[in-house]
Amino acid sequence: MGPHCHCWISPPTNADLAAALNLSESHFYLLCQRMLGVTPQQHTMKRRLLHARRLLLESRLSLAELALETGFADASSFSRAFKRHFNETPGSVRRTPRYRP
């Protein structure tokens, strides 16, 4: 893993997070839904995909490397999740010219 690693390969489980906060798993799950509007898994996926988008724009990692770096099994599963979330492919994001001051 490179300097971008944020340990997405095995993120903490709901049980781990709940225990760290001294909550039951069900109470942790409900609090996440109430406070964030999404399940813990949805929140984690959103964070992973936002990180991946940033890496697409700021690094030269291949899609396969980027997928592994952000905890996806392969480039294909990463690309599907990315398209589902952002409604555009990782390749199109990388190819689109961006304004950079």
PyMOL commands that set and color helices and strands:
alter all, ss='L'
color gray80, all
select helices_A, chain A and resi 14-20+25-36+40-58+63-69+75-86+90-95
alter helices_A, ss='H'
color red, helices_A
deselect
rebuild
show_as cartoon
